[in-house]
C-alpha cells in the first residue's frame, strides 16, 4: 500500500503515526541492504546508496576533503557494512578515491552511478556533443578503473525542454549504452519541469529526484513533487531519492529524520535511497533509522 506525505506528517502531529502505520502496513519491513531493482534497467543492488557529494562542487566534496587515504578507508568501511551502490559525479571529484577503494572487490559486486556536466559550446567554437560525451566517458572509465559504468547521468538538469535541447548528448549516451560501455543513462533533476518531462521521455532510464517529507532543498513543494515521483515510478524509471534529509536541514530532529525516511520508504515509488556520508555515524544512523521506521 502507498501513502502520502500528508498521512505521515499529519498522523505524527496527532501523536498516532505509529498506530496508523502498524494497522495499515502490518509487518512490512525495510532493510538498507535489501536487494532491489533500479526501475527497468536490470540493475540490482542494495536499497541504500552511499552519496559522495556532500558540499560537492569544483571537483571536491567532504569526502575528498578527508584526504585520499582516509577517504579510501571510509568507502571500504561503507562497503564492509553492506552498501553496494555508490553515487558519484565529475563535479564531486570522488572518482579516484572511490575507485581506489573498490578495486579490491569484484567489479560485478557493486554499482557505480556517476554524472557528467553539460557545458554546451557552439559548433563555431569547436563544440561537438558526441565527441565531448565520448571523451568524458573515456576519462571516467580511466578514473574509475573499470570497463563499464552502471549509470551515467546528465547532471543538474533544470529545463523542461531538456529532451530536445540536449538530444545530441542523449544520442551519444545511447550509443555508449548500445556498446555496453554504460548500462543505463538518465539525469539528475533540480527543477520540477525537468522531472515532469522525464515521465514521458523513454530515453530516461534513471532519475535522481530531490525528495523528503518536509520540502527543504526540493524542486517544489512536497505536494507537487510527490505525484510526479509516483508517475516516474509507474513509467518504469529507476527512481533514486536524494536530499532525504534536506541537505542537512532535517538532521537535528529525530522526529523529522524518522518521518522523512518513513515517508520516502513507504511512498512506494522510490528504488534507491541516496544518503550523503562522510563519517561513520552517518551510516550507523541511517541503518538504524531505516530499520526503526520499518515498524516490523
C-alpha positions in Angstrom: 0.0 0.0 0.0 1.2 3.5 -0.8 0.7 6.6 1.5 1.3 10.3 1.1 3.3 12.8 3.0 0.0 14.1 4.4 -0.7 10.8 6.1 2.8 10.6 7.8 3.2 14.2 8.9 -0.5 14.5 9.9 -0.7 11.4 12.0 2.7 12.1 13.6 1.5 15.6 14.6 -1.6 14.0 16.1 0.6 11.5 18.0 -0.9 8.4 16.4 1.5 7.9 13.5 2.9 4.6 14.7 -0.5 3.3 15.4 -1.7 4.2 11.9 1.3 2.7 10.1 1.2 -0.5 12.2 -2.5 -1.0 11.5 -2.2 -0.3 7.8 1.1 -1.9 6.9 1.3 -4.7 9.4 4.7 -6.4 9.3 6.1 -4.5 6.3 9.9 -4.4 6.8 12.6 -2.5 5.1 16.3 -3.1 5.4 19.1 -0.9 4.0 20.7 -3.9 2.4 17.7 -5.4 0.7 18.5 -6.1 -3.0 16.2 -4.0 -5.2 15.9 -3.4 -9.0 16.6 0.0 -10.4 13.5 0.6 -12.5 13.6 -1.4 -15.7 17.4 -1.2 -16.1 18.0 -4.8 -15.0 20.5 -3.4 -12.4 20.0 -5.0 -9.0 21.7 -3.6 -5.9 21.2 -2.5 -2.3 18.4 -0.2 -1.4 20.9 2.1 0.4 23.4 4.1 -1.7 26.4 6.0 -0.5 26.3 9.6 -1.7 29.7 11.1 -2.1 28.8 14.7 -2.9 28.2 16.4 0.5 29.1 20.0 -0.2 30.2 19.0 -3.6 31.4 21.3 -6.4 34.6 22.2 -8.2 35.7 18.6 -8.2 35.8 18.3 -4.4 33.4 17.3 -1.6 33.5 16.5 2.0 34.7 13.0 1.1 37.7 14.3 -0.9 38.5 16.8 1.9 39.2 13.8 4.2 42.3 13.2 2.2 42.8 10.4 -0.3 43.8 7.6 2.2 41.1 8.4 4.7 38.5 8.6 2.0 39.5 5.2 0.6 39.3 3.7 4.1 35.9 5.2 4.7 34.5 3.9 1.4 35.8 0.4 2.3 34.1 0.7 5.7 30.8 1.6 4.0 31.3 -1.4 1.6 32.0 -3.7 4.6 28.7 -2.8 6.2 26.9 -3.9 3.1 26.4 -0.9 0.7 26.8 -1.9 -2.9 25.9 1.2 -4.8 27.9 4.5 -4.9 26.7 7.8 -6.3 29.5 10.0 -7.8 29.8 13.0 -10.1 32.6 14.6 -12.0 31.9 17.8 -10.0 32.4 16.0 -6.7 35.9 14.8 -7.6 35.3 11.5 -6.0 36.1 9.1 -8.9 39.7 8.5 -7.7 39.1 7.7 -4.1 36.0 5.6 -4.7 37.7 3.6 -7.4 40.8 3.0 -5.4 38.6 1.8 -2.5 36.6 -0.5 -4.6 39.3 -2.0 -6.9 40.0 -4.8 -4.3 36.4 -6.1 -4.7 34.8 -8.0 -7.7 33.5 -5.4 -10.2 30.2 -7.3 -10.6 29.5 -6.9 -6.8 29.0 -3.1 -6.8 27.2 -0.5 -8.8 28.6 3.0 -9.8 26.3 5.8 -10.8 28.1 9.0 -11.9 27.2 12.2 -13.6 28.6 14.5 -16.3 28.1 18.2 -16.5 26.7 19.6 -19.7 28.7 22.6 -20.9 27.4 23.3 -24.4 29.6 25.2 -26.8 28.6 26.4 -30.3 30.0 24.4 -33.3 31.8 27.6 -34.3 33.9 27.3 -31.1 34.6 23.6 -31.6 31.5 22.3 -29.8 30.8 18.7 -30.6 28.4 17.0 -28.1 29.2 13.5 -29.5 32.9 13.9 -29.3 32.6 15.6 -25.9 30.5 12.8 -24.4 32.8 10.1 -25.7 35.9 11.9 -24.3 34.3 12.5 -20.9 33.2 8.8 -20.7 36.7 7.6 -21.7 38.1 9.7 -18.9 35.5 8.5 -16.4 36.4 4.8 -17.3 40.1 5.6 -16.6 39.4 7.4 -13.4 37.0 4.7 -12.2 39.4 1.9 -13.2 36.5 0.0 -14.9 35.4 -1.3 -18.3 31.9 -0.1 -17.9 29.7 2.3 -15.9 26.4 1.2 -14.4 24.7 4.5 -14.7 25.8 7.8 -16.4 23.6 10.8 -15.9 23.4 14.3 -17.2 23.9 16.5 -14.1 21.9 19.3 -12.7 19.1 19.5 -15.3 16.6 22.3 -15.0 14.8 22.8 -18.3 11.5 21.2 -19.1 12.8 21.0 -22.7 16.0 19.1 -21.9 14.9 16.2 -24.2 15.1 18.5 -27.2 17.8 20.9 -26.1 20.2 18.0 -25.2 19.1 15.5 -27.8 22.6 15.3 -29.2 24.0 14.3 -25.8 21.2 11.8 -25.4 22.1 10.2 -28.7 25.7 10.0 -27.8 24.9 8.3 -24.4 22.6 5.9 -26.1 25.3 4.8 -28.5 27.6 4.1 -25.5 24.8 2.1 -23.9 24.4 0.0 -27.1 28.1 -0.7 -27.0 27.9 -1.9 -23.3 30.1 0.9 -22.1 27.3 2.2 -19.9 24.4 0.1 -18.6 21.9 2.9 -18.2 21.6 6.6 -18.8 19.4 9.3 -17.2 19.6 12.6 -15.4 19.8 14.3 -12.1 17.0 16.8 -11.9 16.9 20.1 -10.0 13.7 21.6 -11.2 10.1 20.3 -11.4 9.7 20.8 -15.2 12.7 18.6 -15.8 11.2 15.8 -13.7 7.8 16.1 -15.5 9.5 15.7 -18.9 11.3 12.6 -17.7 8.0 10.9 -17.1 7.2 10.8 -20.8 10.7 10.6 -22.2 11.6 6.9 -23.0 15.3 7.7 -23.1 15.4 8.4 -19.3 16.3 5.1 -17.6 17.2 6.6 -14.2 16.2 9.8 -12.4 17.7 11.4 -9.3 14.9 13.2 -7.5 15.2 15.6 -4.5 12.6 14.2 -2.1 11.9 14.4 1.6 8.8 14.7 3.9 9.2 18.5 4.6 10.3 20.2 1.4 13.8 21.8 2.0 16.1 21.7 -1.0 13.4 20.0 -3.2 12.3 21.1 -6.7 9.0 22.4 -5.4 6.6 21.6 -2.5 6.1 18.0 -1.4 2.5 18.1 -2.6 3.7 19.0 -6.1 6.7 16.7 -6.3 5.1 13.6 -4.8 2.7 12.8 -7.7 5.5 13.4 -10.2 7.7 10.9 -8.4 4.8 8.4 -8.4 4.4 8.9 -12.2 8.1 8.3 -12.8 7.9 5.1 -10.9 4.8 4.0 -12.8 6.6 4.8 -16.1 9.3 2.3 -15.1 12.0 4.8 -14.4 14.7 3.9 -11.9 14.0 6.4 -9.1 16.9 7.4 -6.9 15.9 9.7 -4.0 18.4 12.3 -2.8 18.2 15.2 -0.3 16.2 12.9 2.0 17.5 14.9 5.0 17.1 18.2 3.1 20.8 18.7 2.7 21.2 18.5 6.4 18.3 20.8 7.4 16.4 17.8 8.9 19.4 16.3 10.7 18.9 17.9 14.1 15.5 16.4 14.8 14.9 12.7 15.5 11.3 13.0 14.7 11.9 14.7 11.3 14.5 12.2 10.4 12.2 9.3 11.3 9.3 10.9 9.4 11.3 11.6 6.2 12.8 8.1 6.0 9.4 6.6 6.6 7.8 8.8 4.0 10.3 8.1 1.3 10.4 4.3 2.0 6.6 3.8 2.2 5.7 6.1 -0.7 6.1 3.1 -2.9 7.8 5.0 -5.7 11.5 5.0 -4.8 14.0 2.3 -5.6 17.2 3.7 -4.1 17.9 5.9 -1.1 21.0 8.0 -1.8 22.3 9.3 1.5 25.4 11.5 1.7 28.0 10.1 4.1 31.4 11.4 5.3 31.7 9.8 8.7 30.9 6.5 10.4 27.9 8.0 12.4 26.2 8.7 9.1 26.0 5.1 8.0 25.2 3.8 11.5 22.3 6.3 12.0 20.9 5.6 8.5 21.0 1.8 9.0 19.2 2.1 12.4 16.7 4.6 11.2 15.6 2.6 8.1 15.1 -0.4 10.3 13.4 1.6 13.0 10.8 3.2 10.8 10.0 -0.1 9.1 8.0 -0.9 12.2 8.2 -4.6 11.6 
